[in-house]
Amino acid sequence: MSRWHAMQLPLKRRALPRHGHLELWLTDLAELPLDAGPTGLTRRERVLKQRIQQRFILRLLLGSYLGIPGKDLKIAQAGGGKPGLVAEQAISGLRFNVSHSGSWLAIVIARGLEVGVDLECQRTMRRPVDLARRYFTESEAEYLGELAEPECSREFLGRWTAREALVKAQGCGLAGALGHIELDVDPPRIKTLPEDWPEDWQLIAPEWPGDLIGHVAAPAADVELDCFFLKTG
């Protein structure tokens, strides 16, 4: 069970995570008093505003670990499009990954260890079993076919976020790895991964609040996860 520790803005200077510890941050951007971005009501303006807010929180959080203003963070994309810090800041060992769904933003932080996170809001999907037959293993698709809604959609999203978190931690594209990832039927633990990946992995399903579904992944045999909920006042 994941216990969420409430943390308030403004953030104070934070120590880098201990080796073997992951720090997961979650916030609802709709509940934060952020004025950054356009104020229009069109879908394009709302999406742009949300992206600006996401980058603001990410920079604020990373800056608190490095002891620098968020505006001084330098973020670049590495192989596979995975974001990371440029060399002079990455020397700190700080590693991170980001996911968002709706107004929710999740950021996982580690030291000297690549990490991945993927988040989805619960929803009823169209033909989740057909999608499972296309993207998952036969045994997983059969398992989903035995479930009624909304459990079927929830199981699909759980397995999808598990795969996304794994490939984001590995820093590769989902398409090339999808056919080589197999999860146990119940619960969805790692069964098979691509041969050229590290041998040891940890796949964690935190106890997310509300209707959120998601996973955190890291290429290490034994890691611990601390969860923080960022809010105001």
Summary of the structure (lengths in Angstrom):
residues: 233
radius of gyration: 17.9
end to end distance: 25.6
largest distance: 51.8
contacts: 692
relative contact order: 0.21
helix: 33%
strand: 27%
